[in-house]
Each structure stands twice: as structure tokens, then as C-alpha cells.
Amino acid sequence: MNSNRVLEELARHQLVDGYPLVVDLERSEGVWIHDAASGQRYLDAFTCFASMPLGYNHPGMEDMEFLDTLKRSALCNISNADLYSQEMAHFVDTFATHATPEDFCHHFWIAGGGLAVENAMKAAFDWKARLLGRTNFADDVNDLVIVHFKEAFHGRTGYTMSVTNTLPDKVGLFPKFNWPRISNPKVEFDSDGAICNDIEAAEAQACAELDAVFAKGSPTHNRVAGILIEPMQGEGGDNHFRPEFMQKLRQYADEHQCLLLFDEVQTGFFGSGAPWFWQHLGVAPDIAAFGKKSQVCGIYAGPRMDEVEHNVFRRSSRINSTWGGNLVDMVRSRRYMEIIAEDNLCEHVLELGEHVIAGMRSIAASTGAFRNVRGVGSLIACSFDTPESRDHMVRELFNQNVIVLQCGDTAMRFRLPLVMTQSESDLLLNAVESVATKAAAV
Ligand SMILES: Cc1ncc(COP(=O)(O)O)c(C=O)c1O
């Protein structure tokens, strides 16, 4: 197919509302996306919505053993949930030793981040129902709820739409469950990275709302199956929480017999310079959902699951899908983990993140174009005064062949490839500075 006809051909059959370029999978390299249609290249600070850890055509992906395994795995699409292979076992072992933190003995694999979160919620519902003695499949469990937060994005599947509330166009006009939604006590940072809002008051407000949900006499008393939160809310605005607040959530979950569920679909799998974002906060969940950069999506869960004998990780068919993830994704994920470890990319991306944050703070100070620069590792954001000024920045960057993302009402986020070099990140900073300087002059 001629690259100049790709968009037109697609548009004849489906909605084509993505980027106006045609990715050249052969010529794209590292942090550079080549447009097969125009021949131009774009600096990638969006990484397919935080889902490509190593950029394009990483030399480590040319490894012969890997390519042989990849080809073998791609020629037939087996149902991994029930038909096991050496290739799958190699991936599971690598994930369990490189990515899964200690003390999490249960894994479940599926395709799609929303379905990963959905299955974390299902695991929690089943666990809570059984704790309440409702073990007969005919028992009514419609009073169980998932506590979640404002500005949360957890996906667009059945259950996850009820806990997603970023933009109405994603969940409006679809029936949803009315589960408790709690204020999100997000941190704001000053120009030196210190907390500059009244975070204790914001956390007290959220805790008061949680107290009301768990209070005796409330319809949700002892009916909460899980507290679900992104350890850093991505789509909702790159909202950071204090470790103290996460610790509070841990306490609520322990005291009220519900599970703490972390959605690490966007933040997890080494993007923050640690395997999981929660490790920076020092508060562990009972179940974590992952996806995007891990290629294979799913959940890992800890020992509290086994407080209930027939939990979904022990009993057949309670959570399942035909393909149980995808073997090609498993093989690719395994190779990514090997390269991330071999090349010390966690250390690298932590340093890169510090460099980019320092650069962004300096641009903010000299131009006043944005504020509240925040982030860790490859996950970096800043906020503008208005949605229009944010949109202007994102648009102008694209016009300079730099791809970044919006989030929340007024924030811009970077999702950097873990392999980005400091000099490549300087190209990003230079582009931001040139747009910010022009905006300041208007
Ligand atoms: C935190 C979070 N959870 C879940 C999802 C849904 O993942 P997917 O689009 O793969 O279903 C996303 C996607 O952006 C996400 O950011």
C-alpha cells in the first residue's frame, strides 16, 4: 500500500482521528518516529500513550534467539490460559523475577489495560462476597462497591467505566454503577519541587469522605470490596499523592476488610525508574493491575487473597479469557525486561527524569508559561493556566515535530522512552522553550 494512501484508505472503512502521519516501522529508530508519508521524523515524547518502553527498533531486539522465538510464537495464536508452552513459562519466570515484587504469588494475564483493572475488581468482589459468607453462586452481591477517586481513569470496559471520570465523552450515555467517588488529594509543587498547596486539608477532606463510606449505618458499611487508585493519576492530570495518604488508604483497607487495588497500567513497568510506581511511595497494594509498557496486561496479587479459600486465583474459570494474554506479547515483554536489566535503564531513566524536570523548571521560571512541574523517571508533567494555553503548547510542539500528550484540564505530560539520551531530551526542552518564549512575548 502506498504510504500516501494509508489515511485515505483507512478513512473509507473506519474513524481516523489519530495523528496525521503514517509510521514507518522500518525506519523509525529509538526516540524518532519516521513518517512514511512525508519523510519527516518526529521526536517521540508520547511513546504510544506510555506503552513503548524502548522506542523503535532497539538493537537488543535483533537478538537471534529472541527473533526465532518471536516468529515461532507468531505463527499460531494459542490459548495461553489453558495450553502451556516453554515460551510462556520463560516469560512468566522473567516477569516474576524482574518485575513482580516479593510476596506477590498470584498472576493473571489478559490483553488490554482496562480488562486488567476489570479483573482486579472482579477478584476483589469475589473475595469480599466470600468473606461475607456469600459463597453460593446464586447469592445476591449487588450491594458490593468499589471506592474510587475523582479524576480517575481506569479504562472503558464495563466495570471500569463506573470508576472512570476524566472526560464525559468516554463514559457518558453508557449505563454505570453508582459507587462511592472520593476527592483526590493531589499535590501541587512549587518551582523548587516543594509541596505548595494545603495537602493536609485536602487529605483530611478525602478521609472524611472515606469515613462516611465505611461508617456504621451507611449503606456501604462492610460492603466495600476494594479501594481502587492509580498511584499517580495519569489521564486525569498527572496527579501525585503523598505517601502519607497512600498509607491511610492501606489502613482503611486493612481495618475495613477490603482490598487495596492499584492501577499501574500507565505508571508501572519501569516507567518511573522502579518496576512499580507504588515502590516510590512505600505502600504496597493487595492487587496491582498492569498493562501498556508490559505488553501483556494483567494483575499480580499478594497474600491477602488467600484469606479466602476459593479465591479467583485458586478456583478455575472465575477470571479467564481465551488467549490469556498473547504469546507474541509475552515474548516481546520478556526481551524488554532482559534489556531493561542489562542496560540499567531504571537508573538511566531516573537521571534522565531529573534532568528534564530541572530543565522544565528553569523554562517555567524564565518564561512563566507553565508551573507545577512534576514527575519521576519517564513520567513528567506541568500545568498551564488555561486549557487553551496548554493546547497551544501541545499543538505548536507537534508543528515542530515533537509529540507530547495532554492530560487533565490544563496539564501537559511527557511519556519518554526509557532509552532517551540526555541530548535527545535537550531537543525536547529546546522545543518547549521556543514555544514558551514566543507565548511569553505575545
Ligand atoms: C491508568 C490506566 N488504567 C487503565 C487504562 C486502560 O488501558 P487500555 O487502554 O489498554 O484498556 C489506561 C489507559 O490509558 C490507564 O492510563
The ligand as an SDF file (V2000), in Angstrom:
LIG
                    3D

 16 16  0  0  0  0  0  0  0  0999 V2000
   -4.3430    4.1490   34.4950 C   0  0  0  0  0  0  0  0  0  0  0  0
   -4.9730    3.4560   33.3210 C   0  0  0  0  0  0  0  0  0  0  0  0
   -5.7450    2.3850   33.5390 N   0  0  0  0  0  0  0  0  0  0  0  0
   -6.3150    1.7120   32.5270 C   0  0  0  0  0  0  0  0  0  0  0  0
   -6.1520    2.1160   31.2250 C   0  0  0  0  0  0  0  0  0  0  0  0
   -6.8260    1.3630   30.1140 C   0  0  0  0  0  0  0  0  0  0  0  0
   -5.8980    0.6610   29.3700 O   0  0  0  0  0  0  0  0  0  0  0  0
   -6.2810    0.1480   27.8880 P   0  0  0  0  0  0  0  0  0  0  0  0
   -6.4670    1.3570   27.0530 O   0  0  0  0  0  0  0  0  0  0  0  0
   -5.0990   -0.7020   27.4880 O   0  0  0  0  0  0  0  0  0  0  0  0
   -7.5290   -0.6590   28.0560 O   0  0  0  0  0  0  0  0  0  0  0  0
   -5.3520    3.2300   30.9560 C   0  0  0  0  0  0  0  0  0  0  0  0
   -5.1650    3.7040   29.5640 C   0  0  0  0  0  0  0  0  0  0  0  0
   -4.7390    4.7910   29.3170 O   0  0  0  0  0  0  0  0  0  0  0  0
   -4.7530    3.9230   32.0280 C   0  0  0  0  0  0  0  0  0  0  0  0
   -3.9960    5.0180   31.8300 O   0  0  0  0  0  0  0  0  0  0  0  0
  1  2  1  0
  2  3  1  0
  2 15  2  0
  3  4  2  0
  4  5  1  0
  5  6  1  0
  5 12  2  0
  6  7  1  0
  7  8  1  0
  8  9  2  0
  8 10  1  0
  8 11  1  0
 12 13  1  0
 12 15  1  0
 13 14  2  0
 15 16  1  0
M  END
$$$$
